């Protein structure tokens, strides 16, 4: 039976679900929907396939997904819209994308769906290429959604009435935007004055702010449409941007528009092309971002949509959009929590405008879908967190396994139980999981030592627990496969474990009597302790015996030093380094006969 995610005081998902349901019912009250039963609850996400869609972008999806799923669990009908912003302009050639080079810069300014896919891609254009990997990952993560291509919406004329309405009310939109333009100018002037009068006093603060400012600038740069202009120009304000009929780019300026006839004239700064069209029939263009987003809120009836930090500062698209949706489109701004950045262990904050940032597909190669879901479910949207691609992934898995044990024995806290339930399944059912989830660090150590050889891997894993031996590697999949992928793709070659082929006779001969006696005690106990728990007791127990202590003696500082020294000798004799995989796992992997040979028996 799946665990039901229950509302608790500390469960952020349930709190947002409460708010969204209340807002949905408030909007529907007194309308025709009231007599037809509960309204359909609409939540939304927006993704721009301008490059690899990374793990920071995934928060844009997972936050409304978790809320939508909680609402579904309560019996409501929910639509989770994912707007693929594939009609956005191509802004720059992302670094590090295979199959691309600087020649792609010729396409800057075109819609993403008009840019060729990277060389060798199976997809028809740039946008479809990057959408494909994300679509596959969302399916593996159990995310149910309705995808909307903004290219299809705009080029088929779906938004025609909204575009004409925005153009008719362009003065109102311009006035709203001008409130924030003025604030930005005042803010810049004030900042300049402060810098001039208090430079010395503020120097330390400026240094402390530098990284934050760089991250914010990088976020704005990497957020696609968020960085677009707002439609101002020398001929007046126009919230609509045509794509040029000559070169296909958006480097155009509207020079005239007639509200009665909808006759619109534009020129292109790139190729000099000029054209007069009837906007009531013309479908090759889009509203500027700060108008496009609130238009969609009103058009789709969106009740919940989060936004990143770069969209939520004063004068940004979410804040300005709240004014525009109400004053121009007669709509309501969604409940829109700000979500914080997602980082990667050992890497800076992610930006999709730069190459090499990990994607959900990258994460799902080294961790199971429930664990990745859990990382997003357990933190409130405004809390930043990191996703581990380094050794930290082993600790995360240990934490996840400990949570599963608490769930099983009934000692789990309510909020943790809710996060676990949201991670392991959705309203549609439970996600696939590993039947016998052995510790990730153990699996990683074994595949490291065996280089993935299945027969040897099965032998070692079957000896971990003699009372319940593993009979097939399928019992530990897909976790085993994820651990193997982590070892082969994320652990540097110099950190991989290579067991010695021959004994280190020089080191063996240099050991004093105490060192030789420690090895003798270990070898004497191998057969009677040949299991993971047994070998753990043995390797920690040998230094206790050498110190004249009982097997269950509490560790002292002196004992810990002795244990570390003993372990370092074992590692050197087995793998030629001072450290390595956990010794009990390493001993099992090497095998008793080979251990005896390498330890000089």
C-alpha positions in Angstrom: 0.0 0.0 0.0 1.4 3.4 -0.9 2.0 5.8 2.0 -0.5 8.7 1.9 1.1 12.1 2.1 -0.8 13.9 4.9 -1.0 17.5 5.7 1.2 18.6 8.6 2.2 22.0 10.0 5.7 21.6 8.5 4.7 20.2 5.2 5.1 22.9 2.6 3.4 21.0 -0.2 0.2 20.5 1.7 0.2 24.2 2.8 0.4 25.3 -0.9 -2.2 22.7 -1.9 -4.6 24.2 0.7 -4.0 27.7 -0.7 -4.4 26.6 -4.3 -7.6 24.8 -3.7 -9.0 27.7 -1.7 -8.0 30.2 -4.5 -9.5 27.9 -7.2 -12.8 27.7 -5.4 -12.8 31.4 -4.7 -12.3 32.1 -8.4 -15.0 29.6 -9.4 -17.6 30.8 -6.9 -20.5 32.6 -8.6 -19.5 31.5 -12.0 -20.9 28.7 -14.3 -18.3 26.4 -12.9 -19.9 26.4 -9.4 -22.9 24.5 -10.6 -20.9 22.0 -12.6 -18.8 20.8 -9.6 -15.3 21.5 -8.4 -13.2 23.5 -11.0 -10.2 22.1 -12.7 -7.1 23.4 -10.9 -4.5 24.8 -13.2 -0.8 24.9 -12.2 2.0 25.8 -14.6 5.7 25.6 -15.4 7.7 27.2 -18.2 10.9 25.8 -19.7 13.0 27.4 -22.4 14.8 24.7 -24.5 17.6 27.2 -25.3 20.2 24.6 -24.3 20.5 21.7 -21.8 17.6 21.9 -19.4 19.4 21.5 -16.1 18.6 20.4 -12.5 17.9 24.1 -11.5 15.2 24.2 -14.2 13.8 21.0 -12.8 12.7 22.9 -9.7 10.4 25.0 -12.0 8.6 21.7 -12.7 8.9 19.7 -9.5 7.5 22.5 -7.3 4.1 22.7 -9.1 4.2 18.9 -9.8 4.4 18.1 -6.1 1.6 20.6 -5.3 -0.6 19.3 -8.2 0.0 15.7 -7.1 -1.1 16.5 -3.6 -4.3 18.1 -5.0 -5.0 15.0 -7.1 -4.6 12.8 -4.0 -7.4 14.8 -2.5 -9.7 14.0 -5.5 -9.5 17.2 -7.5 -8.9 17.3 -11.2 -5.6 19.1 -12.0 -3.9 20.3 -15.1 -0.2 20.8 -14.8 0.8 22.9 -17.9 4.4 22.9 -19.1 4.9 25.7 -21.5 7.8 24.9 -23.8 9.1 28.4 -24.6 10.3 27.2 -27.9 9.3 30.4 -29.7 11.8 32.4 -27.6 14.7 33.9 -29.5 18.0 32.0 -29.8 20.2 34.3 -27.7 23.7 32.7 -27.8 25.5 29.5 -28.6 25.8 27.6 -25.3 29.3 26.5 -24.5 30.2 22.8 -24.4 27.2 21.5 -26.4 28.4 18.6 -28.6 27.7 19.0 -32.3 27.9 22.8 -32.2 30.5 25.4 -32.9 30.6 29.2 -33.4 28.9 28.9 -36.7 25.6 28.5 -34.9 25.9 32.2 -34.0 24.4 33.1 -37.4 21.1 31.9 -36.0 21.0 34.3 -33.0 17.6 36.1 -33.0 15.6 33.3 -34.6 13.0 31.3 -32.8 14.4 28.2 -31.1 12.3 26.0 -33.4 13.9 27.7 -36.5 17.5 26.9 -35.3 19.1 23.7 -36.6 19.7 21.0 -34.0 23.3 20.1 -33.1 25.0 18.1 -35.7 24.1 14.4 -35.5 20.9 15.0 -33.6 17.8 12.9 -34.5 15.5 15.9 -33.9 14.3 18.5 -36.5 15.5 21.7 -34.6 17.3 23.1 -31.6 14.2 23.2 -29.4 13.1 19.7 -30.0 16.6 18.4 -29.4 16.7 19.7 -25.9 13.1 19.1 -25.1 13.6 15.4 -25.9 15.9 14.6 -23.0 13.8 16.5 -20.5 10.6 14.8 -21.7 12.2 11.4 -21.1 13.4 12.4 -17.6 10.0 13.7 -16.6 8.5 10.4 -17.6 11.0 8.5 -15.4 10.2 10.9 -12.5 6.5 10.3 -12.8 5.6 13.9 -13.7 2.2 14.1 -15.3 1.7 17.2 -17.4 0.1 18.8 -20.5 2.9 20.1 -22.8 2.2 23.3 -24.7 4.5 24.5 -27.6 4.5 28.2 -27.7 5.6 28.0 -31.3 2.4 26.2 -32.1 0.3 28.5 -30.0 1.7 31.7 -31.7 2.0 30.5 -35.3 -1.5 29.0 -35.3 -3.1 32.2 -34.2 -4.3 30.9 -30.8 -3.3 34.1 -29.1 -4.6 36.5 -31.8 -7.3 38.2 -29.6 -4.8 38.6 -26.7 -2.2 40.1 -29.0 -4.6 42.6 -30.5 -5.9 43.4 -27.0 -2.3 44.1 -25.8 -1.6 46.3 -28.8 -4.7 48.3 -28.2 -3.8 48.8 -24.6 -0.1 49.4 -25.2 -0.2 52.8 -23.5 -1.5 51.2 -20.3 1.2 48.5 -20.4 3.9 51.1 -21.1 2.6 53.1 -18.1 2.9 50.1 -15.8 6.4 49.3 -17.1 7.4 52.9 -16.6 6.7 52.7 -12.9 9.4 50.2 -12.6 11.8 51.8 -15.1 11.7 54.9 -12.9 12.4 52.8 -9.8 15.3 51.1 -11.5 16.8 54.5 -12.5 16.3 55.9 -8.9 17.9 52.7 -7.5 20.9 53.0 -9.8 21.4 56.7 -8.9 21.2 56.0 -5.2 23.7 53.2 -5.6 26.1 55.5 -7.4 25.8 58.2 -4.7 26.4 55.7 -1.9 29.4 54.4 -3.7 30.9 57.9 -4.1 30.4 58.9 -0.5 31.1 55.7 1.4 33.5 53.7 -0.8 35.9 52.8 1.9 33.2 52.0 4.4 31.4 49.7 2.0 34.4 47.9 0.5 34.1 44.8 2.6 30.4 44.5 2.0 31.0 44.9 -1.8 33.5 42.1 -1.8 31.0 39.9 0.1 28.2 40.8 -2.3 30.3 40.1 -5.4 29.6 36.4 -5.7 25.9 36.9 -5.1 25.7 39.6 -7.8 27.5 37.4 -10.2 25.1 34.6 -9.5 22.1 36.9 -10.0 23.5 38.2 -13.3 24.3 34.7 -14.5 20.7 33.7 -13.6 19.2 36.6 -15.5 21.5 35.8 -18.5 20.6 32.1 -18.4 16.8 32.5 -18.0 16.0 33.0 -21.6 13.1 35.2 -22.1 13.6 36.9 -18.7 16.3 39.1 -20.2 14.3 40.3 -23.2 13.6 44.0 -23.7 10.1 45.2 -22.8 9.0 46.5 -26.2 10.1 50.2 -26.0 11.5 51.9 -29.1 11.9 55.3 -30.8 8.6 55.1 -32.6 6.7 54.4 -29.3 5.9 51.4 -27.2 4.7 48.2 -28.8 4.4 45.0 -26.8 4.7 42.8 -29.9 7.9 41.7 -31.7 7.6 40.3 -35.3 10.1 37.8 -36.5 11.6 39.2 -39.8 10.1 37.9 -43.1 13.6 38.4 -44.6 16.1 36.8 -42.2 13.8 35.2 -39.7 15.2 37.1 -36.7 13.6 39.3 -34.1 16.0 42.2 -34.6 12.9 44.2 -35.7 11.3 47.5 -34.7 7.7 48.3 -35.1 7.5 51.7 -36.7 3.7 52.1 -37.1 0.4 50.4 -36.0 -3.2 51.2 -36.7 -5.7 50.0 -34.1 -8.7 50.1 -36.5 -7.2 48.2 -39.4 -4.5 46.3 -37.4 -2.0 47.4 -40.0 1.5 47.0 -38.6 4.8 48.1 -40.2 8.2 47.0 -39.0 11.8 47.1 -40.2 14.7 44.8 -39.5 18.0 46.1 -38.2 19.8 42.9 -39.3 18.9 42.7 -43.0 17.0 46.0 -43.7 13.8 44.2 -44.6 10.6 46.1 -44.1 7.1 44.9 -44.3 3.5 46.0 -43.6 1.1 43.3 -42.4 -2.4 43.0 -40.9 -1.8 41.9 -37.3 -5.3 40.3 -37.4 -3.9 37.8 -39.9 -0.2 37.8 -39.1 1.2 34.9 -37.0 5.0 35.3 -37.2 5.8 37.1 -34.0 5.1 37.1 -30.2 4.4 39.4 -27.3 7.4 40.5 -25.4 8.1 38.4 -22.3 6.8 40.8 -19.7 3.5 40.9 -21.4 3.5 37.3 -22.8 3.7 35.7 -19.3 0.7 37.5 -17.7 -1.3 37.1 -20.9 -0.9 33.3 -20.5 -1.9 33.4 -16.8 -5.2 35.0 -17.8 -5.6 32.8 -20.9 -5.0 29.5 -19.1 -6.4 30.5 -15.7 -3.2 29.6 -13.9 -3.6 29.4 -10.1 -0.1 28.3 -9.1 3.2 29.0 -10.8 6.6 29.4 -9.1 9.4 31.5 -10.4 13.1 31.8 -9.9 15.0 34.5 -8.1 15.7 36.3 -11.4 12.0 36.6 -12.1 11.0 37.8 -8.6 13.1 40.9 -7.8 11.5 44.4 -8.0 10.8 45.3 -11.6 11.2 41.7 -12.8 8.7 39.8 -15.0 6.7 38.2 -12.2 6.3 41.4 -10.2 5.4 43.5 -13.3 3.3 40.7 -14.6 1.1 40.9 -11.6 0.1 44.5 -12.5 -0.3 43.7 -16.2 -2.5 40.6 -15.7 -4.9 42.6 -13.5 -5.0 46.0 -15.2 -4.8 44.8 -18.9 -6.0 41.3 -19.2 -8.6 41.3 -16.3 -7.0 38.3 -14.8 -5.4 37.2 -11.5 -1.7 36.7 -10.8 -1.0 33.1 -9.7 0.2 32.1 -6.3 3.9 32.2 -7.1 6.5 31.2 -4.6 10.1 32.1 -5.4 12.3 29.1 -5.7 16.0 29.2 -4.8 18.9 27.9 -6.8 19.9 24.3 -7.0 23.6 23.6 -6.8 25.9 20.7 -7.5 28.5 19.4 -5.1 31.7 21.0 -6.1 30.2 23.3 -8.8 28.9 26.8 -8.8 25.2 27.7 -9.3 23.9 26.4 -12.5 23.0 28.4 -15.6 21.8 26.8 -18.8 23.5 29.4 -20.9 26.8 27.7 -20.0 27.8 24.3 -21.1 28.5 21.3 -18.9 25.7 21.8 -16.4 24.2 18.5 -15.2 20.7 17.7 -16.4 18.0 15.5 -14.9 19.1 12.8 -17.3 22.6 13.1 -15.8 21.3 12.7 -12.3 19.1 9.8 -13.2 22.1 7.9 -14.4 23.6 7.9 -10.9 20.5 7.9 -8.7 17.1 6.4 -8.7 14.1 8.6 -9.4 12.6 8.5 -5.9 15.9 9.9 -4.4 15.9 12.7 -6.9 12.3 13.5 -6.2 13.0 13.5 -2.5 15.7 16.1 -2.8 13.1 18.5 -4.2 10.2 17.4 -2.0 12.0 17.8 1.4 13.1 21.4 0.9 10.8 24.4 0.8 11.0 26.2 -2.6 12.9 29.2 -1.0 15.6 26.9 0.4 18.6 26.2 -1.8 20.1 22.7 -1.8 22.8 20.8 -3.6 22.6 17.6 -5.7 25.6 15.4 -5.2 27.7 14.1 -8.1 30.7 13.5 -5.8 31.3 11.3 -2.8 28.4 13.1 -1.0 25.9 10.9 -3.0 26.9 8.0 -0.7 25.9 10.0 2.4 22.6 11.0 0.7 21.8 7.4 0.0 22.6 6.5 3.6 20.2 9.2 4.8 17.5 8.0 2.4 17.9 4.3 3.6 17.7 5.5 7.2 14.5 7.3 6.3 13.1 4.1 4.8 13.8 2.2 8.0 12.0 4.8 10.0 9.0 4.7 7.7 9.0 0.9 8.1 9.2 0.8 11.9 6.8 3.7 12.4 9.2 6.2 14.0 9.3 8.7 11.1 8.2 12.3 11.7 5.1 13.4 9.9 6.8 15.9 7.6 9.5 13.3 6.7 6.8 10.7 6.0 5.0 13.1 3.7 8.3 13.9 1.8 9.0 10.2 1.5 5.5 9.4 0.2 5.9 12.2 -2.5 9.3 10.8 -3.5 8.3 7.2 -3.9 5.0 7.6 -5.7 2.3 9.9 -7.1 -1.5 9.8 -7.1 -1.2 7.5 -10.1 0.8 4.9 -8.1 4.2 4.0 -6.8 7.4 4.5 -8.8 9.6 1.5 -9.6 12.2 0.8 -7.0 15.0 -1.6 -6.2 13.6 -4.8 -4.6 16.5 -5.3 -2.2 18.2 -1.9 -1.7 21.7 -2.7 -0.5 23.7 0.3 0.7 24.8 2.5 -2.3 28.3 2.9 -1.0 28.7 -0.9 -0.8 27.4 -1.4 -4.3 29.7 1.4 -5.5 32.7 -0.2 -3.8 32.0 -3.7 -5.2 31.6 -2.5 -8.8 34.7 -0.4 -8.4 36.7 -3.4 -7.4 35.2 -5.8 -9.9 35.1 -3.3 -12.8 31.5 -4.3 -13.3 32.2 -8.1 -13.8 28.7 -9.5 -13.1 29.8 -13.0 -11.9 32.3 -11.6 -9.4 29.9 -8.9 -8.3 27.2 -11.5 -7.6 29.7 -13.6 -5.7 30.7 -10.7 -3.4 27.1 -9.4 -2.9 25.8 -12.9 -2.1 28.4 -13.1 0.7 27.3 -9.9 2.4 24.6 -11.6 4.4 25.1 -15.4 4.5 21.7 -15.9 6.2 20.0 -14.3 3.2 22.2 -14.6 0.2 21.6 -12.7 -3.0 20.6 -15.0 -5.8 20.4 -12.6 -8.7 21.7 -9.1 -9.5 18.2 -8.2 -10.6 17.3 -8.0 -6.9 19.7 -5.0 -6.5 18.8 -3.2 -9.7 18.4 -0.4 -10.7 20.4 0.8 -7.7 23.4 -1.4 -8.7 23.4 0.1 -12.2 23.2 3.7 -10.8 26.2 3.0 -8.5 28.2 1.5 -11.4 27.4 4.6 -13.6 28.6 6.8 -10.7 31.8 5.0 -10.4 32.5 5.0 -14.2 31.4 8.5 -14.9 32.1 10.6 -11.8 35.0 9.0 -9.9 38.4 10.0 -11.4 40.6 7.2 -12.7 43.2 8.0 -10.1 40.7 7.4 -7.3 39.5 4.1 -8.7 40.4 0.9 -6.7 42.9 -1.4 -8.2 43.7 -4.5 -6.1 47.4 -5.5 -6.0 48.3 -8.4 -8.2 51.3 -9.4 -5.9 52.1 -8.9 -2.2 54.1 -5.8 -1.2 57.0 -7.8 0.2 59.0 -4.7 1.1 56.1 -3.3 3.3 55.5 -6.8 4.8 59.2 -7.1 5.7 59.2 -3.7 7.3 56.4 -4.4 9.8 57.4 -4.7 13.5 56.2 -7.5 15.7 53.0 -5.7 16.6 52.2 -5.1 13.0 52.7 -8.8 12.0 50.7 -9.9 15.0 47.8 -7.7 13.9 47.8 -9.3 10.5 47.9 -12.7 12.0 44.8 -12.0 14.2 43.0 -10.7 11.1 43.8 -13.7 9.0 42.9 -16.1 11.8 39.5 -14.6 12.1 38.6 -14.4 8.3 36.7 -17.7 8.0 34.6 -17.2 11.2 33.8 -13.6 10.3 33.2 -13.9 6.6 30.2 -11.5 6.2 29.8 -7.8 6.1 28.9 -7.5 9.7 31.4 -10.1 10.8 34.3 -8.5 9.0 33.3 -5.1 10.4 33.6 -6.5 13.9 36.9 -8.2 13.0 38.8 -5.2 11.5 37.7 -2.9 14.3 38.3 -5.6 16.9 42.0 -6.4 16.0 43.3 -3.1 17.4 41.2 -3.6 20.5 42.7 -7.0 21.1 46.2 -5.7 20.5 45.5 -3.0 23.2 44.2 -5.6 25.6 40.6 -4.3 25.4 37.4 -6.2 25.3 35.7 -6.6 21.9 32.9 -4.2 23.0 35.2 -1.6 24.4 34.2 2.0 23.8 36.6 3.8 21.4 39.2 6.1 23.0 41.4 8.7 21.3 44.3 6.3 21.5 42.3 3.4 20.1 41.1 5.4 17.2 44.7 6.3 16.3 45.6 2.6 16.5 42.7 1.6 14.3 43.5 4.3 11.7 47.2 3.1 11.6 46.0 -0.5 11.2 43.6 0.4 8.4 46.3 2.3 6.5 48.6 -0.7 6.5 45.7 -2.9 5.2 44.9 -0.5 2.5 48.6 -0.3 1.4 48.9 -4.0 1.3 45.6 -4.5 -0.6 45.3 -1.5 -3.0 48.6 0.4 -2.6 47.0 3.5 -1.1 46.3 4.8 2.4 42.5 4.8 1.9 39.9 3.1 -0.2 36.5 1.5 0.0 35.2 0.4 3.4 37.6 -2.4 4.6 34.9 -5.0 5.2 33.5 -4.5 1.7 37.0 -4.5 0.2 37.9 -7.8 2.0 34.8 -9.5 0.7 35.5 -8.2 -2.8 39.1 -9.4 -2.8 38.1 -12.8 -1.5 39.6 -14.8 1.4 42.3 -16.6 -0.6 43.6 -13.5 -2.3 43.5 -11.6 1.0 45.7 -14.3 2.6 48.1 -14.0 -0.3 48.4 -10.2 -0.2 48.7 -10.2 3.6 51.6 -12.6 3.5 50.0 -15.7 4.8 
